């Protein structure tokens, strides 16, 4: 089994304020990251902060209202084929396909589904860096 890691991505209205809160308010260490996103390693997962509008745009849903709740959970895999397979498995189990998997602006491959309760999940492959654990632990 390939190692996997889940990420919690929070869409935030003010990224700088949110970064200050998670760094100073909660004492989370921030990883090096591009200016439009902040990554905080957690025990076995990551917390990501991303602009609410940009996150909604990436998923192809409205930023306000019932289409987007300000949060997307992310699951990263080691290939495009695994992304396609997991999204198909989720849809077969009752998820709603929100955005078919496809090449994305940052150079990776991802798609979105909503679980039966409407929680938004991104399933992605990042060819530039593996963010999973390297010791084979899922």
N, C-alpha and C positions, 0 to 999 in steps of 0.2 A: 504494500500500500504506500502510495506517495504521501509525504508529509503535507499537511494542510494547515492553514491558519485562518481564523475568522477575524474580521475587522468590524468595529463599530464606528460608523461614520455619522457624525452629527452635522446637519445643515445649520449654520449659525448666521444671524443677521449682521454681526460685527465680529469679523475674524480676529482682529487685534485684541478686542475686549475678551473674547473667548479664550484666546491663547494666554492672556494674563491670568484669567481665572484658573485655568487648568494648571498653569505653571506655579503661580503664586498661591492661589486659593486652595488647591488640592496637593500641591507639591509634586506633580508629575514631571518626570524628566522629558524634555522635548528632544526628538531626534532631528538631525539635519533634514530639511525638507524644502521644497520650492515655496516661494512666497504665498502662493494661493492655497496652500494646505498646510496643516500642522499634524505631525505624527507623534503619538505618545505610546511607547511600548508598555503593555500590561503583561501580566503573567499568562503567557500562552496566547495572547491576542494583542491587537493594537486598537487604540482609540484615535480616530481621525477627525479633525475639524475642517470643514470646507464651507464656503459661502452657500447659504441656503438657495439663493437664486441659481448659482452655478451648478449645484448638485441636482436641483430639479431639472435644469436644462439638460444636463448630462443624461438623466433618466428619461427625458422627453415627456415630463408631466408638469402640470401647473404648479407654481410655487405656493399658492394659497388654495385653500379649500380641501375637498375630500381627496383630490388626486395626490397630494403630497403632504406628509405630516412633519417634515423637517428632519427626518432620520432615514438613512438607508444602511442596512447591514450589508457587509461585503464578505464574500467568500472567494479566496484566491486559489487557483489551481495551477498546475504546471504545464498546461497545453491548451490550445484552442479546442481541440477535440474533447478534452475533459470539461471545458466550459459548456460546449454544446450538449454533451451527455448529461451533465448535472441539471441544466435548465430543462431538458426534455424530461428527466426523471421527476423534477419538481412539478412541472405542468401535469404529468401523468398522475401525480399524487394529489392534485387539486389546486395547484398554484395557477395564477393568471399571468400569462405572458404580457409584460409591459413593454419591453424593448428587446427585439431579437438580438442575439449576440452578433457582433460586428466589429471590424477594426474601429478604434477610437482615436481621437485627436492626439492623445499623448503617446501613441505608438503601440498600445496594447490591444487587447481584444476583450470585449465585455458585453453583457446583456443584463436585463433586469426582469424580475418577476415579483409578483405580490403573493404572499402566502395567503391561506384561506381567511385570515383575519385582516388582510390588507397591508401587512407590514412589507415594506419594500426591501428587496435583496438585490444587490449587484453580484454577479458571478464574473470573475475576471481572470485573465492570464496577463502577467506583466513580463515581457521578454527581457527587460533591462535589469531586473533584480528579483531574486526570489526572496519573498518576505516570510516564508515559512521557516520552521525550525530545521536545522541542518542535521539533527541527530536521528532523524527517522521517526520521531514521535509525532503523531497526528495532533 
